[in-house]
Amino acid sequence: MRGTLIQHHRDIDRLLSQTRRIAVLGIKPEHRSPQPAYMIPAYMHRAGYEVIPVPVYYPDVTEILGKPVFRDLKVIPTRIDLLNVFRKSQDLPPHLDDILAVKPRVVWLQSGIHDDVFAEQLVAAGMDVVQDQCLMVEHRRWRAAQG
């Protein structure tokens, strides 16, 4: 079954309403709190989502947002609803095999992150993909629309 490249607000709203657990690839630790790769996961955590930190750097960090850090997507012991990706577009390909192995329901590439070939491979494997969108902005829009 193919996934979908999600571009419309109604589809983003649907996936947000079905999301509970968000793994964050490329999350930054607290001492980098002004950066989007910390601010946005912290916002989603405050909004009630379970956030699973998967930093790429910071080998001495063992916990972010009060949650244990995972160094590899494949060792996360629970199903991932949404994988929020904070990696430059050119740094996406090395993560493809791991993402295909864990097969999150949705892969969300943050603002400024866009790779049509990468996205198509995920869609072909059955995952929904959002590219070049801010999860926090979309979540705030969705919450405001719920009124």
Protein Blocks (a to p, Z undefined) as FASTA:
>chain_A
ZZdddfbfklmmmmmmmpfbdcdehiacfklmmpmklmmmmmmmmnopacddddfbhmlb
cbeehiacdfbfklpcbdcfbacddddfklmmmmmmmmmmnopabdcddehiacfklmmm
mmmnopacdehiafklmmmmmmmmnZZ
